[in-house]
């Protein structure tokens, strides 16, 4: 299969940027979602926000000062409580930049700074770069779906190693975020069998 057929099957790129979300909020939400189904994470976040009525999303000041027991009652593990309070404290200290400040920083600057926080890995920051900050040239090579999408696209026996995919992706600059989106679609289409051509179905 080639890119042209994938684009035809998947349609126009539909990355949805969360324009109004600050990096602080995006990171807290990302931690809440770690290792959970989306619906379960949404329920936890709803309970978290209900603990701080009239505030919209709780502020860094509120989360930094919140009692751990109160946060645990929302359904957060102790590890996530620690990570979220750390994000709040780091935001107050200026380590987590505002959206305005983040716009002035490079991808690698943000990755280096934010992965210094407990519970925040490179993949989480890459998702922030793509979906919150709208960066066009980010390829999360550790992402299972991205690597699986490339395997299916090229009909490979196994997924590429992250370092190998990073080398391959050099040719996709400066639009690697768009390439990532299409590879995610390839992985999804592969599950449904939509990537199998009519000729292959007849074999």
Buried (B, 14 or more C-beta within 10 A) or exposed (E): BEEEEBBEBBEEBEEEEBEEBBBBBBBBBBBBBBEBEEEEBBBBBEBBBEBBEEEEBBBBEEBBEBEEEEBEEBBBBEEBBBBBBBBBBBBBEEBBBEBEEBEEBEBEEBBEBBEEBEBBBBBBBBBBBBBBBEBEBBBBBBBEBBBBBBBBBEEEEEBBEBEEBBEBBEEBEEEBBBBBBBBBBBBBBBEEEEBBEEEEEEE
